[in-house]
Amino acid sequence: MPLKLFDLYAKFLIRVMIVLMFILLGAVALTVAGRYIPFIPRFLWTLEVTNISLIWMVFVGSVVGLRESRHFYIDIFAGGVPPWFEMFLKILNYFVTLTVTYVFVRYGYRFFMQWGLIQTSELTGINLGFLYASVPFAGVSWLIFLIERFYHDFIKKDQTEEHHMADSYQVHHEDEDTKEGETDK
């Protein structure tokens, strides 16, 4: 059951990223249209919406990237190393990612509480705590998916494809490559 919750959370975050992308595109389109089309007014709030949606999209994207092993991992050696060195790199990856996660959660939350909640936007007057909450949110979400990855890597060695998006993504693309190779023959 907890593995299904990880999957649901990841799918939710992907949907949030899609919504943020459409908000970003709409705000930028309105800004550009207001600049070049005379009857469309130049709204200042679109700048705030653009900044907020871009910042949140970056942090939510980093969470999804961590979950899919497309973020914070060095694949420079590409499997040409002994298993013990690969394990060393995996442990080093966990250590560095946990350190960054700790910094984001602890100091991001501290900054959010001390400074983020008392700042307001000069253009729209909205509280900027919503913007600064993206940092501890990303840290906590990284921790959630690090726990999932740790479970798959060290506790449950025989991980299944249905519970791990990165592996299912890789398997899906390998299947497409195989099908393309068969049709070329």
FIPASE-247687 format. One record per residue (C-alpha): residue in one letter; x, y, z; residue number from 1. Coordinates in steps of 0.05 Angstrom, whole numbers. Layout:
<nodes>
<res=a	east=X	north=Y	up=Z	n=NUM>
...
</nodes>
This chain:
<nodes>
<res=m	east=0	north=0	up=0	n=1>
<res=p	east=54	north=52	up=15	n=2>
<res=l	east=85	north=39	up=-53	n=3>
<res=k	east=18	north=57	up=-85	n=4>
<res=l	east=18	north=122	up=-46	n=5>
<res=f	east=87	north=139	up=-75	n=6>
<res=d	east=59	north=126	up=-144	n=7>
<res=l	east=-3	north=169	up=-131	n=8>
<res=y	east=40	north=225	up=-103	n=9>
<res=a	east=86	north=224	up=-164	n=10>
<res=k	east=26	north=225	up=-211	n=11>
<res=f	east=-3	north=283	up=-172	n=12>
<res=l	east=63	north=322	up=-178	n=13>
<res=i	east=66	north=309	up=-252	n=14>
<res=r	east=-4	north=337	up=-260	n=15>
<res=v	east=16	north=398	up=-218	n=16>
<res=m	east=75	north=409	up=-264	n=17>
<res=i	east=30	north=407	up=-325	n=18>
<res=v	east=-18	north=457	up=-294	n=19>
<res=l	east=40	north=502	up=-275	n=20>
<res=m	east=67	north=498	up=-346	n=21>
<res=f	east=0	north=520	up=-375	n=22>
<res=i	east=-4	north=577	up=-324	n=23>
<res=l	east=66	north=598	up=-343	n=24>
<res=l	east=51	north=596	up=-418	n=25>
<res=g	east=-14	north=634	up=-409	n=26>
<res=a	east=19	north=689	up=-367	n=27>
<res=v	east=77	north=697	up=-415	n=28>
<res=a	east=31	north=697	up=-476	n=29>
<res=l	east=-12	north=751	up=-443	n=30>
<res=t	east=50	north=792	up=-427	n=31>
<res=v	east=77	north=787	up=-498	n=32>
<res=a	east=8	north=801	up=-529	n=33>
<res=g	east=0	north=862	up=-484	n=34>
<res=r	east=67	north=887	up=-508	n=35>
<res=y	east=52	north=882	up=-583	n=36>
<res=i	east=-24	north=884	up=-591	n=37>
<res=p	east=-51	north=954	up=-577	n=38>
<res=f	east=-120	north=936	up=-549	n=39>
<res=i	east=-93	north=885	up=-497	n=40>
<res=p	east=-72	north=920	up=-433	n=41>
<res=r	east=-4	north=908	up=-401	n=42>
<res=f	east=-19	north=871	up=-337	n=43>
<res=l	east=34	north=873	up=-282	n=44>
<res=w	east=6	north=813	up=-245	n=45>
<res=t	east=29	north=768	up=-302	n=46>
<res=l	east=101	north=779	up=-281	n=47>
<res=e	east=85	north=753	up=-211	n=48>
<res=v	east=47	north=693	up=-239	n=49>
<res=t	east=105	north=677	up=-285	n=50>
<res=n	east=156	north=680	up=-229	n=51>
<res=i	east=115	north=639	up=-181	n=52>
<res=s	east=96	north=585	up=-231	n=53>
<res=l	east=167	north=580	up=-258	n=54>
<res=i	east=197	north=572	up=-188	n=55>
<res=w	east=146	north=521	up=-166	n=56>
<res=m	east=153	north=484	up=-232	n=57>
<res=v	east=229	north=479	up=-222	n=58>
<res=f	east=223	north=451	up=-152	n=59>
<res=v	east=166	north=403	up=-169	n=60>
<res=g	east=205	north=381	up=-230	n=61>
<res=s	east=266	north=367	up=-187	n=62>
<res=v	east=223	north=322	up=-143	n=63>
<res=v	east=197	north=283	up=-202	n=64>
<res=g	east=267	north=280	up=-231	n=65>
<res=l	east=294	north=251	up=-166	n=66>
<res=r	east=238	north=199	up=-165	n=67>
<res=e	east=254	north=178	up=-237	n=68>
<res=s	east=330	north=177	up=-225	n=69>
<res=r	east=340	north=233	up=-274	n=70>
<res=h	east=366	north=281	up=-223	n=71>
<res=f	east=424	north=279	up=-174	n=72>
<res=y	east=455	north=217	up=-204	n=73>
<res=i	east=520	north=210	up=-242	n=74>
<res=d	east=518	north=160	up=-298	n=75>
<res=i	east=585	north=178	up=-327	n=76>
<res=f	east=612	north=108	up=-316	n=77>
<res=a	east=552	north=75	up=-352	n=78>
<res=g	east=558	north=7	up=-321	n=79>
<res=g	east=631	north=-4	up=-338	n=80>
<res=v	east=653	north=-7	up=-266	n=81>
<res=p	east=658	north=-64	up=-216	n=82>
<res=p	east=596	north=-76	up=-172	n=83>
<res=w	east=631	north=-52	up=-109	n=84>
<res=f	east=647	north=15	up=-142	n=85>
<res=e	east=576	north=21	up=-168	n=86>
<res=m	east=551	north=9	up=-96	n=87>
<res=f	east=600	north=62	up=-71	n=88>
<res=l	east=572	north=112	up=-122	n=89>
<res=k	east=501	north=95	up=-102	n=90>
<res=i	east=517	north=106	up=-28	n=91>
<res=l	east=554	north=171	up=-45	n=92>
<res=n	east=493	north=193	up=-84	n=93>
<res=y	east=448	north=179	up=-25	n=94>
<res=f	east=494	north=216	up=23	n=95>
<res=v	east=499	north=278	up=-21	n=96>
<res=t	east=425	north=279	up=-37	n=97>
<res=l	east=407	north=271	up=37	n=98>
<res=t	east=454	north=328	up=55	n=99>
<res=v	east=421	north=374	up=4	n=100>
<res=t	east=353	north=350	up=27	n=101>
<res=y	east=370	north=367	up=99	n=102>
<res=v	east=393	north=437	up=80	n=103>
<res=f	east=330	north=449	up=40	n=104>
<res=v	east=283	north=424	up=95	n=105>
<res=r	east=318	north=456	up=154	n=106>
<res=y	east=341	north=522	up=126	n=107>
<res=g	east=285	north=529	up=75	n=108>
<res=y	east=234	north=521	up=130	n=109>
<res=r	east=271	north=570	up=175	n=110>
<res=f	east=275	north=622	up=120	n=111>
<res=f	east=201	north=610	up=103	n=112>
<res=m	east=180	north=621	up=175	n=113>
<res=q	east=225	north=680	up=191	n=114>
<res=w	east=225	north=719	up=127	n=115>
<res=g	east=178	north=688	up=75	n=116>
<res=l	east=114	north=699	up=114	n=117>
<res=i	east=128	north=773	up=127	n=118>
<res=q	east=146	north=792	up=56	n=119>
<res=t	east=94	north=815	up=6	n=120>
<res=s	east=98	north=828	up=-68	n=121>
<res=e	east=103	north=901	up=-87	n=122>
<res=l	east=62	north=891	up=-150	n=123>
<res=t	east=4	north=849	up=-126	n=124>
<res=g	east=9	north=852	up=-50	n=125>
<res=i	east=6	north=776	up=-43	n=126>
<res=n	east=45	north=742	up=12	n=127>
<res=l	east=111	north=713	up=-14	n=128>
<res=g	east=109	north=657	up=36	n=129>
<res=f	east=74	north=616	up=-18	n=130>
<res=l	east=135	north=626	up=-62	n=131>
<res=y	east=186	north=609	up=-8	n=132>
<res=a	east=147	north=547	up=14	n=133>
<res=s	east=171	north=513	up=-50	n=134>
<res=v	east=240	north=501	up=-19	n=135>
<res=p	east=220	north=460	up=43	n=136>
<res=f	east=165	north=427	up=1	n=137>
<res=a	east=218	north=402	up=-47	n=138>
<res=g	east=262	north=378	up=10	n=139>
<res=v	east=207	north=338	up=43	n=140>
<res=s	east=185	north=309	up=-24	n=141>
<res=w	east=258	north=290	up=-40	n=142>
<res=l	east=261	north=254	up=27	n=143>
<res=i	east=197	north=216	up=11	n=144>
<res=f	east=224	north=191	up=-55	n=145>
<res=l	east=293	north=178	up=-26	n=146>
<res=i	east=260	north=131	up=24	n=147>
<res=e	east=224	north=97	up=-33	n=148>
<res=r	east=288	north=91	up=-74	n=149>
<res=f	east=327	north=65	up=-13	n=150>
<res=y	east=273	north=12	up=-3	n=151>
<res=h	east=279	north=-10	up=-75	n=152>
<res=d	east=356	north=-8	up=-77	n=153>
<res=f	east=373	north=-40	up=-10	n=154>
<res=i	east=313	north=-73	up=23	n=155>
<res=k	east=274	north=-101	up=-35	n=156>
<res=k	east=328	north=-123	up=-84	n=157>
<res=d	east=280	north=-154	up=-133	n=158>
<res=q	east=241	north=-91	up=-149	n=159>
<res=t	east=183	north=-95	up=-196	n=160>
<res=e	east=170	north=-49	up=-255	n=161>
<res=e	east=100	north=-31	up=-233	n=162>
<res=h	east=125	north=6	up=-171	n=163>
<res=h	east=182	north=44	up=-202	n=164>
<res=m	east=169	north=96	up=-255	n=165>
<res=a	east=242	north=102	up=-277	n=166>
<res=d	east=247	north=29	up=-293	n=167>
<res=s	east=179	north=26	up=-327	n=168>
<res=y	east=200	north=87	up=-369	n=169>
<res=q	east=265	north=54	up=-388	n=170>
<res=v	east=231	north=-13	up=-404	n=171>
<res=h	east=178	north=23	up=-445	n=172>
<res=h	east=231	north=58	up=-488	n=173>
<res=e	east=272	north=-5	up=-496	n=174>
<res=d	east=209	north=-40	up=-521	n=175>
<res=e	east=198	north=16	up=-572	n=176>
<res=d	east=270	north=10	up=-596	n=177>
<res=t	east=261	north=-66	up=-604	n=178>
<res=k	east=197	north=-57	up=-643	n=179>
<res=e	east=230	north=-6	up=-689	n=180>
<res=g	east=288	north=-53	up=-701	n=181>
<res=e	east=240	north=-109	up=-719	n=182>
<res=t	east=202	north=-66	up=-769	n=183>
<res=d	east=267	north=-45	up=-803	n=184>
<res=k	east=284	north=-118	up=-820	n=185>
</nodes>
